[in-house]
Amino acid sequence: MIRELNEKYRTLWALNSAESLLGWDLEVNMPEKGSTARGTVLAEVSLLTQKKMAELYPLLEKADEKQKEFNEYEKGVVRILRRRQKFFTRIPPSLLEAEQKVAAEAAVVWRDARKKSDFQAFKPYLEKNIELKREEAEKLGYEKHPYNALLDQYEEGLTVEDVDEMFSKLISALKKILGKVKSESRFTPISPLVEKNYTTESMAGVNRKVIEILGMPKDRFRMDLSTHPFEANISRDDVRITTRYEGKDFRSALFSTIHESGHAIYELQIYEKLEFSPIGIAVSNGFHESQSRFWENMIGRSKSFVHLVKPTLQENLDFVASHNEEEIYHYFNLVRPGMIRVDADELTYNFHTALRYELEKKMIGGQASVSELPQLWNEMMEEYLGITPKNDSEGILQDIHWSQGSFGYFPTYSLGNVIAGMIWYNIRKEIALDEKIRVGDFEPIKSWLYQKIHRWGSTFAPKDLAKRSFGESFNPERLVQYLEQKFLN
Ligand code: MG
């Protein structure tokens, strides 16, 4: 019966792959005017997916009786399909349609509102998005808090209790580390390298070499340009990333390339026999982000990586030659509380996500109205980072997520950091991490990640995978240890 489920699932897999390719093309190649037709195509594909999904329901019913005989892969297949069944059968198409419609309008309004720093213009759309998401939570059902229903869609099984605990541990520890770093001026907030201009061509040379150093397979991987960097997997043997060149401060181009490569390595290493099956996909947002963060921060921003990549930087960017490894290391790790989440350093990043989480929880739980949000935002920025936004553009209007109705997403960014901390803690028991990075020997690191995480796809639920691979559930203490060692020792 599992075989039959998998066979029928192939069509869904193919639709999903087509959707990824269409989405990638939309960001990378499509002429502007193609967007209306592309929107129609994507909406039709999504309807087709729902229809095809419904054909699996009778088979899933039968799975109930056989549950006891299943091995762990088969259990995984049923678990994943049940999750999708639950979503499609409990959410009426009219609600999905309303959500898509408001999100599409909100995207346009948000972009303009952000430019003009005009929260009032965006406010009615945010209110509508929240209303629809609360309705969605009610339809899906939840225990204790409606926000749990939204969290679960990005991170299976994650609850408000888990996230509260994670942030309460992180915030107090990070405040201490940040305070010490500031008072002892261990890591500088500025570097002359921030101001250096580069040409797209020169930086593209660096990035081409970096993906070679990371060992990205030429015949299964490619890199292109887009406004916002992302990773897309069309199939296990066709994984793509994008990057961007802003012309100044080369960290952004370098680290988005390493970040997206981290996502790509995950997709490239899912056990090949799982392909075309419901569990041949990454397990969750948190785990996915842990891969990008591990490669970006624990590897990319380490002293050993600076040593490894310095010749490449020097070869392509003349202004690097006058800086030694220590200076480049500090440039990679500037510590400065700032307004913008995506520009935040390792020590301040999680304050940004914690703030958004607290506000989302209040909005979805009905404890705060949208009118109160800008003020709450500014108060929390002051409390967490000691700074207040000059206007809503650099405050509450900065992220795209709320215009899209993505509530429950932000906590998974921090969970990704937490899981990356667990990887850092555990991998060093078996692999001399710094030595390997220093000489660019990434194979043992990849094969460790393959064994612990990648190969399993979605066989196990995220919390079970964490216990199985690390012997404990999500533990922020590991990230704290990593940050203490890096920033205080
Ligand atoms: Mg990412």
Boltz pocket constraint, residues with backbone or C-beta under 6 A from the ligand:
constraints:
  - pocket:
      binder: B
      contacts: [[A, 259], [A, 263], [A, 288], [A, 289], [A, 292]]
      max_distance: 6.0
